[in-house]
Amino acid sequence: QVQLVESGGGSVQAGGSLRLSCTVSGRILGISFIDWYRLAPGKVREFVAGINSGGDTNYADSVKGRFTISRRNAKNTVFLQMNSLRPEDTGMYYCRLSGVYWGQGTQVTVSS
């Protein structure tokens, strides 16, 4: 059974940093692609960043230059390093495996 667990969320002031983790169990991470999405109150869920099995990455325009996605296959984990956080980055952050499996989310709150 595939399971994704996110962690690392919290509350920070604008300009601060957080590092989110997504740990996958039940499937070999190295052959999968992982995306991060976020959901803010009153908004639709939006793509944030993604990384494929070859290590290629892509980002939403709103986070380019501030967020970095990386993976550590040996530990079946994907990270999202978030720097220069803004209040509009506030939301529940979810990771998704191969376009199918979702984690339970981790909350990020950025205050001005």
C-alpha positions in Angstrom: 0.0 0.0 0.0 1.4 3.4 -1.0 1.6 6.0 1.7 2.9 9.6 1.6 3.6 11.6 4.7 4.3 15.3 4.7 6.1 17.1 7.5 7.9 20.3 8.2 5.1 22.9 8.0 4.7 25.6 10.6 4.2 29.3 11.2 6.9 31.8 10.1 7.1 35.5 9.4 7.5 36.9 5.9 11.0 36.4 4.7 11.5 33.3 6.7 12.2 29.7 5.5 10.7 26.3 5.9 11.7 22.9 4.6 8.9 20.4 3.8 9.5 16.7 3.6 7.4 14.0 1.8 8.3 10.4 2.7 7.0 7.6 0.5 6.4 4.1 1.6 5.2 1.1 -0.3 6.7 2.1 -3.6 10.2 2.7 -5.1 10.5 6.4 -5.2 13.3 6.4 -7.8 11.0 5.4 -10.6 8.3 7.9 -9.8 7.7 11.6 -10.1 6.6 13.8 -7.2 4.7 17.1 -7.2 4.0 19.5 -4.5 0.6 21.3 -4.5 -0.9 23.8 -2.1 -4.4 24.8 -1.2 -5.2 28.2 0.3 -8.6 29.2 1.9 -11.0 30.3 -0.8 -8.7 29.3 -3.6 -8.3 26.2 -5.9 -5.4 23.8 -5.3 -2.4 24.9 -7.3 0.8 23.3 -8.5 4.0 24.4 -6.7 6.9 22.3 -7.9 7.7 18.9 -9.3 10.6 16.5 -9.8 10.8 13.5 -12.0 12.8 10.3 -11.7 15.7 11.8 -13.7 15.9 14.8 -11.3 14.4 17.3 -13.7 12.4 20.0 -11.9 9.8 22.5 -12.7 8.2 25.3 -10.6 5.2 27.5 -10.6 6.1 31.1 -11.7 5.1 32.4 -8.3 7.8 30.3 -6.5 10.6 30.3 -9.0 13.9 31.5 -7.4 12.5 31.0 -3.9 11.6 27.3 -3.6 13.7 24.3 -4.4 12.5 20.8 -4.8 15.0 17.9 -4.3 14.9 14.2 -3.7 16.8 11.6 -1.7 15.9 8.3 -3.2 17.8 6.2 -0.6 15.4 7.5 2.0 12.3 7.7 -0.3 12.0 11.3 0.5 11.4 14.5 -1.5 12.0 18.0 0.0 10.7 21.4 -0.7 13.0 24.1 0.6 11.0 27.3 0.8 12.9 30.6 1.2 11.8 34.2 1.2 8.3 33.2 2.2 5.4 35.5 1.6 1.9 35.7 3.2 0.5 34.5 -0.1 2.4 31.2 0.3 0.1 30.3 3.2 -1.8 27.1 2.7 -1.9 23.4 3.1 0.9 21.8 1.2 0.4 18.3 -0.3 2.7 16.0 -2.1 1.5 13.7 -4.9 3.1 10.6 -6.3 2.9 9.8 -10.0 -0.2 11.8 -10.4 -2.2 9.4 -8.3 -1.4 9.2 -4.6 -1.7 12.1 -2.1 -0.4 12.7 1.3 -2.5 14.2 4.2 -0.9 17.6 3.9 1.1 19.9 6.1 0.1 23.5 7.0 2.3 26.5 6.2 1.3 29.9 7.6 3.3 33.0 6.7 2.5 36.2 8.6 3.3 39.7 7.5 
